[in-house]
C-alpha cells in the first residue's frame, strides 16, 4: 500500500484530477475518484487507523501533511491547496463527496469506508445512466462522440 501512495502528488493531479473534472462536467461518477483523494488526504495525516505512524514519501510531504493534519477541524484543508487541486474545492458536488468519504475514514476506518462505498456503486450507476439518457444524442449525430468514447475508459 505504501508503494501505491508514494509520490501521489506527482500522479493524482496528472491522472485522476482531470478525470474528476470531466466527470463533474458530464454528471458522471465521482464517488470512487473523490474517495481516492480522501484516502490520499487521510494517508497524508501520517497516522494509520490504529494510530501507528505512516512514513509519507512525497515531494510535497511538508505542505500536504500540514494541511492533512488540519482537516479534522477544516475538512477541506487538504483540497484547498490550489496548486495541487485547482478549483475543485469550490465544486460543491466534489467537496461534499470528498468530505463524506473523509469523515467516514476518520469515524469508521478504511475497511468499513471501502465496504460502504462498494455498496453505493449500484445506486450511483443507476443515477448516471438516467443522466446519460437525459443527454440522448439528437438524430443524425453519431451515437458515440470521440470524447465520450475516450471518457468511458477513464477511472471512475
C-alpha atoms as a printed R data frame, in Angstrom:
    type eleno elety resid chain resno       x      y       z
1   ATOM     1    CA   UNK     A     1   0.000  0.000   0.000
2   ATOM     2    CA   UNK     A     2   2.801  2.411   0.850
3   ATOM     3    CA   UNK     A     3   4.203  1.955  -2.650
4   ATOM     4    CA   UNK     A     4   0.857  2.967  -4.168
5   ATOM     5    CA   UNK     A     5   0.729  6.120  -2.047
6   ATOM     6    CA   UNK     A     6   4.359  7.113  -2.587
7   ATOM     7    CA   UNK     A     7   4.736 10.302  -4.635
8   ATOM     8    CA   UNK     A     8   0.974 10.590  -5.085
9   ATOM     9    CA   UNK     A     9   1.322 14.338  -5.652
10  ATOM    10    CA   UNK     A    10   3.121 13.513  -8.878
11  ATOM    11    CA   UNK     A    11   0.394 11.157 -10.138
12  ATOM    12    CA   UNK     A    12  -3.016 12.114  -8.800
13  ATOM    13    CA   UNK     A    13  -3.036 15.674 -10.213
14  ATOM    14    CA   UNK     A    14  -1.912 14.394 -13.628
15  ATOM    15    CA   UNK     A    15  -4.096 11.339 -13.975
16  ATOM    16    CA   UNK     A    16  -7.047 11.416 -11.573
17  ATOM    17    CA   UNK     A    17  -7.965 15.094 -11.242
18  ATOM    18    CA   UNK     A    18  -8.646 15.526 -14.987
19  ATOM    19    CA   UNK     A    19 -10.993 12.527 -14.823
20  ATOM    20    CA   UNK     A    20 -12.786 14.052 -11.840
21  ATOM    21    CA   UNK     A    21 -13.205 17.360 -13.672
22  ATOM    22    CA   UNK     A    22 -14.539 15.611 -16.783
23  ATOM    23    CA   UNK     A    23 -16.969 13.502 -14.779
24  ATOM    24    CA   UNK     A    24 -18.177 16.557 -12.873
25  ATOM    25    CA   UNK     A    25 -18.793 18.361 -16.161
26  ATOM    26    CA   UNK     A    26 -20.697 15.391 -17.604
27  ATOM    27    CA   UNK     A    27 -22.609 14.457 -14.470
28  ATOM    28    CA   UNK     A    28 -20.671 11.190 -14.279
29  ATOM    29    CA   UNK     A    29 -19.364  9.087 -11.425
30  ATOM    30    CA   UNK     A    30 -17.110 10.797  -8.897
31  ATOM    31    CA   UNK     A    31 -17.652  8.735  -5.753
32  ATOM    32    CA   UNK     A    32 -14.624  6.487  -6.121
33  ATOM    33    CA   UNK     A    33 -12.393  9.224  -7.512
34  ATOM    34    CA   UNK     A    34 -13.277 11.504  -4.597
35  ATOM    35    CA   UNK     A    35 -12.630  8.545  -2.291
36  ATOM    36    CA   UNK     A    36  -9.127  8.153  -3.734
37  ATOM    37    CA   UNK     A    37  -8.438 11.824  -2.980
38  ATOM    38    CA   UNK     A    38  -9.910 11.479   0.538
39  ATOM    39    CA   UNK     A    39  -7.802  8.362   1.103
40  ATOM    40    CA   UNK     A    40  -4.714 10.245  -0.019
41  ATOM    41    CA   UNK     A    41  -5.614 13.034   2.406
42  ATOM    42    CA   UNK     A    42  -6.093 10.506   5.207
43  ATOM    43    CA   UNK     A    43  -2.732  8.880   4.385
44  ATOM    44    CA   UNK     A    44  -1.071 12.312   4.394
45  ATOM    45    CA   UNK     A    45  -2.064 12.724   8.052
46  ATOM    46    CA   UNK     A    46   0.823 10.348   8.710
47  ATOM    47    CA   UNK     A    47  -1.060  8.032  11.091
48  ATOM    48    CA   UNK     A    48  -2.993  4.841  10.274
49  ATOM    49    CA   UNK     A    49  -6.363  3.679  11.675
50  ATOM    50    CA   UNK     A    50  -4.613  2.137  14.683
51  ATOM    51    CA   UNK     A    51  -2.696  5.321  15.458
52  ATOM    52    CA   UNK     A    52   0.605  3.971  14.155
53  ATOM    53    CA   UNK     A    53   2.854  6.331  12.183
54  ATOM    54    CA   UNK     A    54   2.924  6.163   8.401
55  ATOM    55    CA   UNK     A    55   6.048  7.256   6.572
56  ATOM    56    CA   UNK     A    56   4.954  9.760   3.945
57  ATOM    57    CA   UNK     A    57   7.035  9.564   0.767
58  ATOM    58    CA   UNK     A    58   6.188 12.550  -1.399
59  ATOM    59    CA   UNK     A    59   7.959 15.593  -2.781
60  ATOM    60    CA   UNK     A    60   5.159 17.734  -1.278
61  ATOM    61    CA   UNK     A    61   5.231 15.929   2.084
62  ATOM    62    CA   UNK     A    62   5.516 19.030   4.267
63  ATOM    63    CA   UNK     A    63   2.633 21.123   2.871
64  ATOM    64    CA   UNK     A    64   0.377 18.095   2.298
65  ATOM    65    CA   UNK     A    65   0.942 16.743   5.797
66  ATOM    66    CA   UNK     A    66   0.384 20.165   7.347
67  ATOM    67    CA   UNK     A    67  -2.950 20.612   5.563
68  ATOM    68    CA   UNK     A    68  -3.999 17.000   6.157
69  ATOM    69    CA   UNK     A    69  -3.458 17.399   9.891
70  ATOM    70    CA   UNK     A    70  -5.827 20.400   9.913
71  ATOM    71    CA   UNK     A    71  -8.658 18.567   8.171
72  ATOM    72    CA   UNK     A    72 -10.394 17.254  11.292
73  ATOM    73    CA   UNK     A    73 -11.272 20.878  12.097
74  ATOM    74    CA   UNK     A    74 -11.339 22.115   8.492
75  ATOM    75    CA   UNK     A    75 -12.486 19.202   6.280
76  ATOM    76    CA   UNK     A    76 -11.459 20.920   3.037
77  ATOM    77    CA   UNK     A    77  -7.976 21.949   4.235
78  ATOM    78    CA   UNK     A    78  -6.269 19.311   2.071
79  ATOM    79    CA   UNK     A    79  -8.162 20.033  -1.152
80  ATOM    80    CA   UNK     A    80  -7.908 23.796  -0.593
81  ATOM    81    CA   UNK     A    81  -4.328 23.599  -1.921
82  ATOM    82    CA   UNK     A    82  -4.992 25.278  -5.270
83  ATOM    83    CA   UNK     A    83  -1.502 24.473  -6.544
84  ATOM    84    CA   UNK     A    84  -2.456 20.791  -6.445
85  ATOM    85    CA   UNK     A    85  -6.258 20.752  -6.766
86  ATOM    86    CA   UNK     A    86  -7.062 23.962  -8.614
87  ATOM    87    CA   UNK     A    87 -10.664 24.959  -8.043
88  ATOM    88    CA   UNK     A    88 -12.047 21.521  -7.100
89  ATOM    89    CA   UNK     A    89 -12.570 22.744  -3.536
90  ATOM    90    CA   UNK     A    90 -15.154 25.180  -4.956
91  ATOM    91    CA   UNK     A    91 -17.207 22.439  -6.611
92  ATOM    92    CA   UNK     A    92 -19.967 21.602  -4.133
93  ATOM    93    CA   UNK     A    93 -20.592 18.110  -5.543
94  ATOM    94    CA   UNK     A    94 -16.928 17.138  -5.346
95  ATOM    95    CA   UNK     A    95 -16.322 18.765  -1.958
96  ATOM    96    CA   UNK     A    96 -19.366 17.160  -0.335
97  ATOM    97    CA   UNK     A    97 -18.492 13.711  -1.715
98  ATOM    98    CA   UNK     A    98 -14.888 14.123  -0.597
99  ATOM    99    CA   UNK     A    99 -15.900 15.333   2.897
100 ATOM   100    CA   UNK     A   100 -18.346 12.469   3.316
101 ATOM   101    CA   UNK     A   101 -15.669  9.905   2.495
102 ATOM   102    CA   UNK     A   102 -13.051 11.631   4.637
103 ATOM   103    CA   UNK     A   103 -15.480 11.726   7.556
104 ATOM   104    CA   UNK     A   104 -16.118  8.008   7.132
105 ATOM   105    CA   UNK     A   105 -12.386  7.284   7.001
106 ATOM   106    CA   UNK     A   106 -11.964  9.141  10.291
107 ATOM   107    CA   UNK     A   107 -15.004  7.706  12.068
108 ATOM   108    CA   UNK     A   108 -15.363  4.209  10.579
109 ATOM   109    CA   UNK     A   109 -11.877  3.387   9.309
110 ATOM   110    CA   UNK     A   110 -10.623  2.385   5.892
111 ATOM   111    CA   UNK     A   111 -12.185 -1.087   5.659
112 ATOM   112    CA   UNK     A   112 -15.715 -0.012   6.639
113 ATOM   113    CA   UNK     A   113 -15.497  3.026   4.362
114 ATOM   114    CA   UNK     A   114 -14.490  0.882   1.396
115 ATOM   115    CA   UNK     A   115 -17.314 -1.572   2.076
116 ATOM   116    CA   UNK     A   116 -19.832  1.283   2.233
117 ATOM   117    CA   UNK     A   117 -18.504  2.797  -0.990
118 ATOM   118    CA   UNK     A   118 -18.795 -0.504  -2.808
119 ATOM   119    CA   UNK     A   119 -22.392 -0.856  -1.617
120 ATOM   120    CA   UNK     A   120 -23.223  2.594  -3.092
121 ATOM   121    CA   UNK     A   121 -21.978  1.805  -6.586
122 ATOM   122    CA   UNK     A   122 -25.171  0.231  -7.984
123 ATOM   123    CA   UNK     A   123 -27.204  3.286  -6.900
124 ATOM   124    CA   UNK     A   124 -24.704  5.726  -8.424
125 ATOM   125    CA   UNK     A   125 -24.613  3.715 -11.650
126 ATOM   126    CA   UNK     A   126 -28.389  3.940 -11.945
127 ATOM   127    CA   UNK     A   127 -28.313  7.732 -11.412
128 ATOM   128    CA   UNK     A   128 -25.558  8.143 -14.003
129 ATOM   129    CA   UNK     A   129 -27.485  6.027 -16.522
130 ATOM   130    CA   UNK     A   130 -30.545  8.240 -16.017
131 ATOM   131    CA   UNK     A   131 -28.423 11.366 -16.558
132 ATOM   132    CA   UNK     A   132 -26.999  9.913 -19.770
133 ATOM   133    CA   UNK     A   133 -30.494  9.075 -21.021
134 ATOM   134    CA   UNK     A   134 -31.454 12.719 -20.488
135 ATOM   135    CA   UNK     A   135 -28.493 13.728 -22.674
136 ATOM   136    CA   UNK     A   136 -29.567 11.496 -25.566
137 ATOM   137    CA   UNK     A   137 -27.864 12.061 -28.905
138 ATOM   138    CA   UNK     A   138 -30.007 14.061 -31.362
139 ATOM   139    CA   UNK     A   139 -30.986 12.282 -34.615
140 ATOM   140    CA   UNK     A   140 -28.359 12.475 -37.327
141 ATOM   141    CA   UNK     A   141 -25.401 12.735 -34.929
142 ATOM   142    CA   UNK     A   142 -23.006  9.841 -34.341
143 ATOM   143    CA   UNK     A   143 -24.154  7.700 -31.446
144 ATOM   144    CA   UNK     A   144 -20.727  7.884 -29.767
145 ATOM   145    CA   UNK     A   145 -18.764 11.093 -29.780
146 ATOM   146    CA   UNK     A   146 -14.966 10.827 -29.617
147 ATOM   147    CA   UNK     A   147 -14.704 12.493 -26.195
148 ATOM   148    CA   UNK     A   148 -17.433 10.237 -24.803
149 ATOM   149    CA   UNK     A   149 -15.682  7.140 -26.120
150 ATOM   150    CA   UNK     A   150 -12.370  8.123 -24.556
151 ATOM   151    CA   UNK     A   151 -14.046  9.140 -21.267
152 ATOM   152    CA   UNK     A   152 -15.582  5.679 -20.938
153 ATOM   153    CA   UNK     A   153 -12.085  4.296 -20.444
154 ATOM   154    CA   UNK     A   154 -11.325  6.728 -17.604
155 ATOM   155    CA   UNK     A   155 -11.009  5.764 -13.952
156 ATOM   156    CA   UNK     A   156 -14.248  6.491 -12.175
